[in-house]
Amino acid sequence: MVDNKYNGWTNYATWRVNLEMFDGDYEILEGYNAETLKSIVEEMLEQDNDNATTLSYALAFISDVNWYEIAQHINRDNAGAVIGIDAEILTPVFDDIA
């Protein structure tokens, strides 16, 4: 079995989408679930792309994204900020929820 983890994330696609689409905007995404985050990215790609071939490649790329991991990460970071603790302390709690 090949381990495809990338920078601590499930894979490159998950890391890259989080970095490019969500990193730093966690406050406005608090409480969003995996399906909502996926829909947001799909809509962004569709709005910014008039080329059907390019869009199909982009959609194929995001099909490898672990949306649950990104949602968990966003909500864990927001919860830590709200109660004033390091988000890593909350990791076991949020791991049980996913």
Jmol script that loads the backbone (N, CA, C; Angstrom):
load data "model"
ATOM      1  N   MET A   1       0.840  -1.182   0.000  1.00  0.00           N
ATOM      2  CA  MET A   1       0.000   0.000   0.000  1.00  0.00           C
ATOM      3  C   MET A   1       0.885   1.245   0.000  1.00  0.00           C
ATOM      4  N   VAL A   2       0.565   2.182  -0.851  1.00  0.00           N
ATOM      5  CA  VAL A   2       1.346   3.404  -0.986  1.00  0.00           C
ATOM      6  C   VAL A   2       0.742   4.490  -0.104  1.00  0.00           C
ATOM      7  N   ASP A   3       1.600   5.165   0.651  1.00  0.00           N
ATOM      8  CA  ASP A   3       1.165   6.278   1.485  1.00  0.00           C
ATOM      9  C   ASP A   3       1.285   7.558   0.677  1.00  0.00           C
ATOM     10  N   ASN A   4       0.144   8.193   0.376  1.00  0.00           N
ATOM     11  CA  ASN A   4       0.134   9.392  -0.451  1.00  0.00           C
ATOM     12  C   ASN A   4       0.019  10.675   0.362  1.00  0.00           C
ATOM     13  N   LYS A   5       0.262  10.617   1.659  1.00  0.00           N
ATOM     14  CA  LYS A   5       0.136  11.813   2.495  1.00  0.00           C
ATOM     15  C   LYS A   5       1.050  12.914   1.977  1.00  0.00           C
ATOM     16  N   TYR A   6       0.586  14.161   2.168  1.00  0.00           N
ATOM     17  CA  TYR A   6       1.343  15.311   1.702  1.00  0.00           C
ATOM     18  C   TYR A   6       1.257  16.415   2.744  1.00  0.00           C
ATOM     19  N   ASN A   7       2.388  16.796   3.303  1.00  0.00           N
ATOM     20  CA  ASN A   7       2.458  17.850   4.324  1.00  0.00           C
ATOM     21  C   ASN A   7       1.464  17.625   5.459  1.00  0.00           C
ATOM     22  N   GLY A   8       1.256  16.379   5.840  1.00  0.00           N
ATOM     23  CA  GLY A   8       0.351  16.051   6.928  1.00  0.00           C
ATOM     24  C   GLY A   8      -1.106  15.898   6.522  1.00  0.00           C
ATOM     25  N   TRP A   9      -1.426  16.108   5.264  1.00  0.00           N
ATOM     26  CA  TRP A   9      -2.789  15.982   4.757  1.00  0.00           C
ATOM     27  C   TRP A   9      -2.954  14.632   4.062  1.00  0.00           C
ATOM     28  N   THR A  10      -4.168  14.239   3.816  1.00  0.00           N
ATOM     29  CA  THR A  10      -4.471  12.968   3.165  1.00  0.00           C
ATOM     30  C   THR A  10      -3.691  12.786   1.869  1.00  0.00           C
ATOM     31  N   ASN A  11      -3.631  13.831   1.049  1.00  0.00           N
ATOM     32  CA  ASN A  11      -2.943  13.761  -0.237  1.00  0.00           C
ATOM     33  C   ASN A  11      -2.658  15.177  -0.738  1.00  0.00           C
ATOM     34  N   TYR A  12      -2.001  15.262  -1.868  1.00  0.00           N
ATOM     35  CA  TYR A  12      -1.644  16.558  -2.449  1.00  0.00           C
ATOM     36  C   TYR A  12      -2.875  17.391  -2.772  1.00  0.00           C
ATOM     37  N   ALA A  13      -3.904  16.778  -3.337  1.00  0.00           N
ATOM     38  CA  ALA A  13      -5.102  17.524  -3.730  1.00  0.00           C
ATOM     39  C   ALA A  13      -5.767  18.175  -2.520  1.00  0.00           C
ATOM     40  N   THR A  14      -5.849  17.451  -1.423  1.00  0.00           N
ATOM     41  CA  THR A  14      -6.467  17.992  -0.209  1.00  0.00           C
ATOM     42  C   THR A  14      -5.654  19.158   0.325  1.00  0.00           C
ATOM     43  N   TRP A  15      -4.350  18.971   0.404  1.00  0.00           N
ATOM     44  CA  TRP A  15      -3.471  20.044   0.881  1.00  0.00           C
ATOM     45  C   TRP A  15      -3.587  21.275  -0.007  1.00  0.00           C
ATOM     46  N   ARG A  16      -3.535  21.076  -1.310  1.00  0.00           N
ATOM     47  CA  ARG A  16      -3.526  22.194  -2.260  1.00  0.00           C
ATOM     48  C   ARG A  16      -4.844  22.961  -2.268  1.00  0.00           C
ATOM     49  N   VAL A  17      -5.971  22.252  -2.236  1.00  0.00           N
ATOM     50  CA  VAL A  17      -7.266  22.931  -2.225  1.00  0.00           C
ATOM     51  C   VAL A  17      -7.426  23.716  -0.927  1.00  0.00           C
ATOM     52  N   ASN A  18      -7.041  23.137   0.199  1.00  0.00           N
ATOM     53  CA  ASN A  18      -7.119  23.877   1.454  1.00  0.00           C
ATOM     54  C   ASN A  18      -6.252  25.128   1.387  1.00  0.00           C
ATOM     55  N   LEU A  19      -5.050  24.988   0.892  1.00  0.00           N
ATOM     56  CA  LEU A  19      -4.119  26.106   0.806  1.00  0.00           C
ATOM     57  C   LEU A  19      -4.621  27.193  -0.141  1.00  0.00           C
ATOM     58  N   GLU A  20      -5.054  26.810  -1.322  1.00  0.00           N
ATOM     59  CA  GLU A  20      -5.420  27.782  -2.355  1.00  0.00           C
ATOM     60  C   GLU A  20      -6.827  28.355  -2.190  1.00  0.00           C
ATOM     61  N   MET A  21      -7.738  27.572  -1.664  1.00  0.00           N
ATOM     62  CA  MET A  21      -9.136  28.003  -1.635  1.00  0.00           C
ATOM     63  C   MET A  21      -9.616  28.469  -0.261  1.00  0.00           C
ATOM     64  N   PHE A  22      -9.027  27.942   0.816  1.00  0.00           N
ATOM     65  CA  PHE A  22      -9.588  28.220   2.140  1.00  0.00           C
ATOM     66  C   PHE A  22      -8.617  28.816   3.142  1.00  0.00           C
ATOM     67  N   ASP A  23      -7.344  28.613   2.992  1.00  0.00           N
ATOM     68  CA  ASP A  23      -6.378  29.017   4.004  1.00  0.00           C
ATOM     69  C   ASP A  23      -6.520  30.495   4.359  1.00  0.00           C
ATOM     70  N   GLY A  24      -6.734  30.761   5.630  1.00  0.00           N
ATOM     71  CA  GLY A  24      -6.853  32.130   6.103  1.00  0.00           C
ATOM     72  C   GLY A  24      -8.266  32.665   6.120  1.00  0.00           C
ATOM     73  N   ASP A  25      -9.202  31.982   5.492  1.00  0.00           N
ATOM     74  CA  ASP A  25     -10.601  32.433   5.462  1.00  0.00           C
ATOM     75  C   ASP A  25     -11.480  31.584   6.370  1.00  0.00           C
ATOM     76  N   TYR A  26     -10.906  30.999   7.399  1.00  0.00           N
ATOM     77  CA  TYR A  26     -11.640  30.059   8.234  1.00  0.00           C
ATOM     78  C   TYR A  26     -12.811  30.688   8.987  1.00  0.00           C
ATOM     79  N   GLU A  27     -12.683  31.958   9.354  1.00  0.00           N
ATOM     80  CA  GLU A  27     -13.743  32.587  10.147  1.00  0.00           C
ATOM     81  C   GLU A  27     -15.075  32.574   9.402  1.00  0.00           C
ATOM     82  N   ILE A  28     -15.047  32.831   8.117  1.00  0.00           N
ATOM     83  CA  ILE A  28     -16.295  32.885   7.352  1.00  0.00           C
ATOM     84  C   ILE A  28     -16.829  31.495   7.010  1.00  0.00           C
ATOM     85  N   LEU A  29     -16.033  30.469   7.240  1.00  0.00           N
ATOM     86  CA  LEU A  29     -16.425  29.104   6.897  1.00  0.00           C
ATOM     87  C   LEU A  29     -16.821  28.281   8.115  1.00  0.00           C
ATOM     88  N   GLU A  30     -16.830  28.892   9.279  1.00  0.00           N
ATOM     89  CA  GLU A  30     -17.110  28.149  10.504  1.00  0.00           C
ATOM     90  C   GLU A  30     -18.440  27.418  10.411  1.00  0.00           C
ATOM     91  N   GLY A  31     -18.431  26.161  10.761  1.00  0.00           N
ATOM     92  CA  GLY A  31     -19.638  25.353  10.763  1.00  0.00           C
ATOM     93  C   GLY A  31     -19.978  24.725   9.416  1.00  0.00           C
ATOM     94  N   TYR A  32     -19.203  24.998   8.386  1.00  0.00           N
ATOM     95  CA  TYR A  32     -19.473  24.408   7.082  1.00  0.00           C
ATOM     96  C   TYR A  32     -19.088  22.934   7.097  1.00  0.00           C
ATOM     97  N   ASN A  33     -19.868  22.128   6.398  1.00  0.00           N
ATOM     98  CA  ASN A  33     -19.545  20.710   6.321  1.00  0.00           C
ATOM     99  C   ASN A  33     -18.825  20.409   5.003  1.00  0.00           C
ATOM    100  N   ALA A  34     -18.440  19.160   4.851  1.00  0.00           N
ATOM    101  CA  ALA A  34     -17.653  18.735   3.692  1.00  0.00           C
ATOM    102  C   ALA A  34     -18.383  18.994   2.373  1.00  0.00           C
ATOM    103  N   GLU A  35     -19.659  18.674   2.314  1.00  0.00           N
ATOM    104  CA  GLU A  35     -20.414  18.852   1.071  1.00  0.00           C
ATOM    105  C   GLU A  35     -20.523  20.321   0.681  1.00  0.00           C
ATOM    106  N   THR A  36     -20.689  21.189   1.661  1.00  0.00           N
ATOM    107  CA  THR A  36     -20.783  22.617   1.379  1.00  0.00           C
ATOM    108  C   THR A  36     -19.455  23.152   0.861  1.00  0.00           C
ATOM    109  N   LEU A  37     -18.365  22.735   1.475  1.00  0.00           N
ATOM    110  CA  LEU A  37     -17.044  23.179   1.013  1.00  0.00           C
ATOM    111  C   LEU A  37     -16.790  22.721  -0.420  1.00  0.00           C
ATOM    112  N   LYS A  38     -17.157  21.488  -0.723  1.00  0.00           N
ATOM    113  CA  LYS A  38     -16.993  20.971  -2.083  1.00  0.00           C
ATOM    114  C   LYS A  38     -17.818  21.796  -3.071  1.00  0.00           C
ATOM    115  N   SER A  39     -19.047  22.111  -2.715  1.00  0.00           N
ATOM    116  CA  SER A  39     -19.908  22.920  -3.585  1.00  0.00           C
ATOM    117  C   SER A  39     -19.331  24.309  -3.818  1.00  0.00           C
ATOM    118  N   ILE A  40     -18.757  24.893  -2.782  1.00  0.00           N
ATOM    119  CA  ILE A  40     -18.139  26.222  -2.910  1.00  0.00           C
ATOM    120  C   ILE A  40     -17.019  26.191  -3.944  1.00  0.00           C
ATOM    121  N   VAL A  41     -16.162  25.181  -3.846  1.00  0.00           N
ATOM    122  CA  VAL A  41     -15.031  25.081  -4.775  1.00  0.00           C
ATOM    123  C   VAL A  41     -15.523  24.796  -6.190  1.00  0.00           C
ATOM    124  N   GLU A  42     -16.479  23.902  -6.348  1.00  0.00           N
ATOM    125  CA  GLU A  42     -17.018  23.610  -7.676  1.00  0.00           C
ATOM    126  C   GLU A  42     -17.604  24.866  -8.315  1.00  0.00           C
ATOM    127  N   GLU A  43     -18.342  25.637  -7.549  1.00  0.00           N
ATOM    128  CA  GLU A  43     -18.919  26.876  -8.080  1.00  0.00           C
ATOM    129  C   GLU A  43     -17.833  27.874  -8.470  1.00  0.00           C
ATOM    130  N   MET A  44     -16.799  27.985  -7.645  1.00  0.00           N
ATOM    131  CA  MET A  44     -15.690  28.886  -7.965  1.00  0.00           C
ATOM    132  C   MET A  44     -15.026  28.472  -9.270  1.00  0.00           C
ATOM    133  N   LEU A  45     -14.798  27.190  -9.447  1.00  0.00           N
ATOM    134  CA  LEU A  45     -14.159  26.702 -10.661  1.00  0.00           C
ATOM    135  C   LEU A  45     -15.028  26.945 -11.886  1.00  0.00           C
ATOM    136  N   GLU A  46     -16.306  26.718 -11.745  1.00  0.00           N
ATOM    137  CA  GLU A  46     -17.226  26.909 -12.869  1.00  0.00           C
ATOM    138  C   GLU A  46     -17.353  28.375 -13.256  1.00  0.00           C
ATOM    139  N   GLN A  47     -17.341  29.267 -12.276  1.00  0.00           N
ATOM    140  CA  GLN A  47     -17.459  30.693 -12.558  1.00  0.00           C
ATOM    141  C   GLN A  47     -16.212  31.250 -13.220  1.00  0.00           C
ATOM    142  N   ASP A  48     -15.061  30.749 -12.833  1.00  0.00           N
ATOM    143  CA  ASP A  48     -13.793  31.294 -13.307  1.00  0.00           C
ATOM    144  C   ASP A  48     -13.247  30.595 -14.541  1.00  0.00           C
ATOM    145  N   ASN A  49     -14.043  29.728 -15.169  1.00  0.00           N
ATOM    146  CA  ASN A  49     -13.496  28.922 -16.244  1.00  0.00           C
ATOM    147  C   ASN A  49     -14.494  28.772 -17.395  1.00  0.00           C
ATOM    148  N   ASP A  50     -14.123  29.289 -18.546  1.00  0.00           N
ATOM    149  CA  ASP A  50     -14.968  29.165 -19.737  1.00  0.00           C
ATOM    150  C   ASP A  50     -14.549  27.997 -20.626  1.00  0.00           C
ATOM    151  N   ASN A  51     -13.440  27.367 -20.317  1.00  0.00           N
ATOM    152  CA  ASN A  51     -12.915  26.281 -21.123  1.00  0.00           C
ATOM    153  C   ASN A  51     -13.366  24.941 -20.540  1.00  0.00           C
ATOM    154  N   ALA A  52     -14.166  24.196 -21.282  1.00  0.00           N
ATOM    155  CA  ALA A  52     -14.727  22.935 -20.789  1.00  0.00           C
ATOM    156  C   ALA A  52     -13.649  21.904 -20.460  1.00  0.00           C
ATOM    157  N   THR A  53     -12.600  21.867 -21.248  1.00  0.00           N
ATOM    158  CA  THR A  53     -11.529  20.897 -21.000  1.00  0.00           C
ATOM    159  C   THR A  53     -10.790  21.213 -19.707  1.00  0.00           C
ATOM    160  N   THR A  54     -10.464  22.475 -19.529  1.00  0.00           N
ATOM    161  CA  THR A  54      -9.775  22.889 -18.304  1.00  0.00           C
ATOM    162  C   THR A  54     -10.652  22.635 -17.088  1.00  0.00           C
ATOM    163  N   LEU A  55     -11.933  22.948 -17.204  1.00  0.00           N
ATOM    164  CA  LEU A  55     -12.863  22.707 -16.107  1.00  0.00           C
ATOM    165  C   LEU A  55     -12.929  21.226 -15.773  1.00  0.00           C
ATOM    166  N   SER A  56     -12.971  20.377 -16.776  1.00  0.00           N
ATOM    167  CA  SER A  56     -13.051  18.940 -16.496  1.00  0.00           C
ATOM    168  C   SER A  56     -11.801  18.435 -15.786  1.00  0.00           C
ATOM    169  N   TYR A  57     -10.628  18.969 -16.149  1.00  0.00           N
ATOM    170  CA  TYR A  57      -9.399  18.600 -15.445  1.00  0.00           C
ATOM    171  C   TYR A  57      -9.431  19.085 -14.001  1.00  0.00           C
ATOM    172  N   ALA A  58      -9.913  20.299 -13.795  1.00  0.00           N
ATOM    173  CA  ALA A  58      -9.993  20.846 -12.436  1.00  0.00           C
ATOM    174  C   ALA A  58     -10.958  20.029 -11.580  1.00  0.00           C
ATOM    175  N   LEU A  59     -12.096  19.671 -12.132  1.00  0.00           N
ATOM    176  CA  LEU A  59     -13.062  18.863 -11.390  1.00  0.00           C
ATOM    177  C   LEU A  59     -12.518  17.464 -11.103  1.00  0.00           C
ATOM    178  N   ALA A  60     -11.760  16.914 -12.031  1.00  0.00           N
ATOM    179  CA  ALA A  60     -11.133  15.614 -11.794  1.00  0.00           C
ATOM    180  C   ALA A  60     -10.107  15.718 -10.663  1.00  0.00           C
ATOM    181  N   PHE A  61      -9.360  16.815 -10.630  1.00  0.00           N
ATOM    182  CA  PHE A  61      -8.370  17.025  -9.570  1.00  0.00           C
ATOM    183  C   PHE A  61      -9.048  17.083  -8.209  1.00  0.00           C
ATOM    184  N   ILE A  62     -10.134  17.845  -8.104  1.00  0.00           N
ATOM    185  CA  ILE A  62     -10.767  17.980  -6.789  1.00  0.00           C
ATOM    186  C   ILE A  62     -11.546  16.736  -6.373  1.00  0.00           C
ATOM    187  N   SER A  63     -11.709  15.789  -7.282  1.00  0.00           N
ATOM    188  CA  SER A  63     -12.385  14.547  -6.891  1.00  0.00           C
ATOM    189  C   SER A  63     -11.535  13.737  -5.907  1.00  0.00           C
ATOM    190  N   ASP A  64     -10.239  14.036  -5.828  1.00  0.00           N
ATOM    191  CA  ASP A  64      -9.359  13.348  -4.896  1.00  0.00           C
ATOM    192  C   ASP A  64      -9.282  14.028  -3.534  1.00  0.00           C
ATOM    193  N   VAL A  65      -9.950  15.157  -3.380  1.00  0.00           N
ATOM    194  CA  VAL A  65      -9.873  15.920  -2.137  1.00  0.00           C
ATOM    195  C   VAL A  65     -10.646  15.218  -1.022  1.00  0.00           C
ATOM    196  N   ASN A  66     -10.061  15.206   0.158  1.00  0.00           N
ATOM    197  CA  ASN A  66     -10.737  14.714   1.348  1.00  0.00           C
ATOM    198  C   ASN A  66     -11.444  15.913   1.986  1.00  0.00           C
ATOM    199  N   TRP A  67     -12.671  16.154   1.569  1.00  0.00           N
ATOM    200  CA  TRP A  67     -13.446  17.317   2.014  1.00  0.00           C
ATOM    201  C   TRP A  67     -13.729  17.259   3.506  1.00  0.00           C
ATOM    202  N   TYR A  68     -13.883  16.065   4.048  1.00  0.00           N
ATOM    203  CA  TYR A  68     -14.125  15.912   5.487  1.00  0.00           C
ATOM    204  C   TYR A  68     -12.914  16.387   6.292  1.00  0.00           C
ATOM    205  N   GLU A  69     -11.731  16.104   5.792  1.00  0.00           N
ATOM    206  CA  GLU A  69     -10.524  16.542   6.480  1.00  0.00           C
ATOM    207  C   GLU A  69     -10.430  18.075   6.497  1.00  0.00           C
ATOM    208  N   ILE A  70     -10.749  18.711   5.392  1.00  0.00           N
ATOM    209  CA  ILE A  70     -10.707  20.178   5.339  1.00  0.00           C
ATOM    210  C   ILE A  70     -11.766  20.763   6.269  1.00  0.00           C
ATOM    211  N   ALA A  71     -12.976  20.247   6.251  1.00  0.00           N
ATOM    212  CA  ALA A  71     -14.037  20.745   7.131  1.00  0.00           C
ATOM    213  C   ALA A  71     -13.642  20.578   8.593  1.00  0.00           C
ATOM    214  N   GLN A  72     -13.074  19.438   8.914  1.00  0.00           N
ATOM    215  CA  GLN A  72     -12.627  19.172  10.274  1.00  0.00           C
ATOM    216  C   GLN A  72     -11.541  20.163  10.680  1.00  0.00           C
ATOM    217  N   HIS A  73     -10.615  20.403   9.798  1.00  0.00           N
ATOM    218  CA  HIS A  73      -9.523  21.337  10.061  1.00  0.00           C
ATOM    219  C   HIS A  73     -10.052  22.755  10.295  1.00  0.00           C
ATOM    220  N   ILE A  74     -10.951  23.200   9.441  1.00  0.00           N
ATOM    221  CA  ILE A  74     -11.520  24.545   9.566  1.00  0.00           C
ATOM    222  C   ILE A  74     -12.284  24.685  10.876  1.00  0.00           C
ATOM    223  N   ASN A  75     -13.133  23.727  11.174  1.00  0.00           N
ATOM    224  CA  ASN A  75     -13.948  23.815  12.385  1.00  0.00           C
ATOM    225  C   ASN A  75     -13.117  23.665  13.650  1.00  0.00           C
ATOM    226  N   ARG A  76     -12.076  22.854  13.614  1.00  0.00           N
ATOM    227  CA  ARG A  76     -11.181  22.710  14.765  1.00  0.00           C
ATOM    228  C   ARG A  76     -10.427  24.009  15.007  1.00  0.00           C
ATOM    229  N   ASP A  77      -9.918  24.639  13.946  1.00  0.00           N
ATOM    230  CA  ASP A  77      -9.201  25.901  14.101  1.00  0.00           C
ATOM    231  C   ASP A  77     -10.116  26.992  14.637  1.00  0.00           C
ATOM    232  N   ASN A  78     -11.350  27.048  14.147  1.00  0.00           N
ATOM    233  CA  ASN A  78     -12.300  28.045  14.637  1.00  0.00           C
ATOM    234  C   ASN A  78     -12.659  27.806  16.087  1.00  0.00           C
ATOM    235  N   ALA A  79     -12.865  26.557  16.459  1.00  0.00           N
ATOM    236  CA  ALA A  79     -13.213  26.248  17.847  1.00  0.00           C
ATOM    237  C   ALA A  79     -12.073  26.637  18.780  1.00  0.00           C
ATOM    238  N   GLY A  80     -10.849  26.365  18.365  1.00  0.00           N
ATOM    239  CA  GLY A  80      -9.698  26.747  19.186  1.00  0.00           C
ATOM    240  C   GLY A  80      -9.592  28.249  19.352  1.00  0.00           C
ATOM    241  N   ALA A  81      -9.861  28.997  18.300  1.00  0.00           N
ATOM    242  CA  ALA A  81      -9.788  30.456  18.362  1.00  0.00           C
ATOM    243  C   ALA A  81     -10.871  31.020  19.272  1.00  0.00           C
ATOM    244  N   VAL A  82     -12.054  30.431  19.232  1.00  0.00           N
ATOM    245  CA  VAL A  82     -13.166  30.929  20.037  1.00  0.00           C
ATOM    246  C   VAL A  82     -12.889  30.756  21.523  1.00  0.00           C
ATOM    247  N   ILE A  83     -12.344  29.608  21.901  1.00  0.00           N
ATOM    248  CA  ILE A  83     -12.116  29.375  23.331  1.00  0.00           C
ATOM    249  C   ILE A  83     -10.688  29.702  23.755  1.00  0.00           C
ATOM    250  N   GLY A  84      -9.876  30.172  22.814  1.00  0.00           N
ATOM    251  CA  GLY A  84      -8.547  30.659  23.138  1.00  0.00           C
ATOM    252  C   GLY A  84      -7.511  29.602  23.459  1.00  0.00           C
ATOM    253  N   ILE A  85      -7.595  28.447  22.803  1.00  0.00           N
ATOM    254  CA  ILE A  85      -6.578  27.425  23.012  1.00  0.00           C
ATOM    255  C   ILE A  85      -6.014  26.993  21.666  1.00  0.00           C
ATOM    256  N   ASP A  86      -4.898  26.309  21.728  1.00  0.00           N
ATOM    257  CA  ASP A  86      -4.262  25.787  20.529  1.00  0.00           C
ATOM    258  C   ASP A  86      -5.168  24.731  19.894  1.00  0.00           C
ATOM    259  N   ALA A  87      -5.420  24.869  18.605  1.00  0.00           N
ATOM    260  CA  ALA A  87      -6.325  23.955  17.903  1.00  0.00           C
ATOM    261  C   ALA A  87      -5.849  22.515  17.969  1.00  0.00           C
ATOM    262  N   GLU A  88      -4.553  22.273  18.098  1.00  0.00           N
ATOM    263  CA  GLU A  88      -4.044  20.899  18.142  1.00  0.00           C
ATOM    264  C   GLU A  88      -4.559  20.147  19.360  1.00  0.00           C
ATOM    265  N   ILE A  89      -4.880  20.855  20.440  1.00  0.00           N
ATOM    266  CA  ILE A  89      -5.426  20.207  21.624  1.00  0.00           C
ATOM    267  C   ILE A  89      -6.790  19.599  21.310  1.00  0.00           C
ATOM    268  N   LEU A  90      -7.521  20.216  20.388  1.00  0.00           N
ATOM    269  CA  LEU A  90      -8.854  19.739  20.034  1.00  0.00           C
ATOM    270  C   LEU A  90      -8.842  18.612  19.014  1.00  0.00           C
ATOM    271  N   THR A  91      -7.698  18.266  18.483  1.00  0.00           N
ATOM    272  CA  THR A  91      -7.624  17.256  17.430  1.00  0.00           C
ATOM    273  C   THR A  91      -8.309  15.946  17.811  1.00  0.00           C
ATOM    274  N   PRO A  92      -8.049  15.367  18.993  1.00  0.00           N
ATOM    275  CA  PRO A  92      -8.730  14.102  19.309  1.00  0.00           C
ATOM    276  C   PRO A  92     -10.253  14.233  19.343  1.00  0.00           C
ATOM    277  N   VAL A  93     -10.759  15.360  19.811  1.00  0.00           N
ATOM    278  CA  VAL A  93     -12.208  15.576  19.866  1.00  0.00           C
ATOM    279  C   VAL A  93     -12.785  15.596  18.464  1.00  0.00           C
ATOM    280  N   PHE A  94     -12.178  16.347  17.559  1.00  0.00           N
ATOM    281  CA  PHE A  94     -12.695  16.462  16.210  1.00  0.00           C
ATOM    282  C   PHE A  94     -12.426  15.211  15.389  1.00  0.00           C
ATOM    283  N   ASP A  95     -11.406  14.453  15.711  1.00  0.00           N
ATOM    284  CA  ASP A  95     -11.155  13.197  15.008  1.00  0.00           C
ATOM    285  C   ASP A  95     -12.287  12.208  15.270  1.00  0.00           C
ATOM    286  N   ASP A  96     -12.842  12.237  16.477  1.00  0.00           N
ATOM    287  CA  ASP A  96     -13.947  11.351  16.809  1.00  0.00           C
ATOM    288  C   ASP A  96     -15.218  11.712  16.062  1.00  0.00           C
ATOM    289  N   ILE A  97     -15.392  13.005  15.733  1.00  0.00           N
ATOM    290  CA  ILE A  97     -16.586  13.479  15.052  1.00  0.00           C
ATOM    291  C   ILE A  97     -16.579  13.101  13.574  1.00  0.00           C
ATOM    292  N   ALA A  98     -15.408  13.138  12.940  1.00  0.00           N
ATOM    293  CA  ALA A  98     -15.298  12.846  11.513  1.00  0.00           C
ATOM    294  C   ALA A  98     -15.665  11.430  11.265  1.00  0.00           C
TER     295      ALA A  98
END
end "model"
wireframe off; spacefill off
backbone 0.3
color backbone group
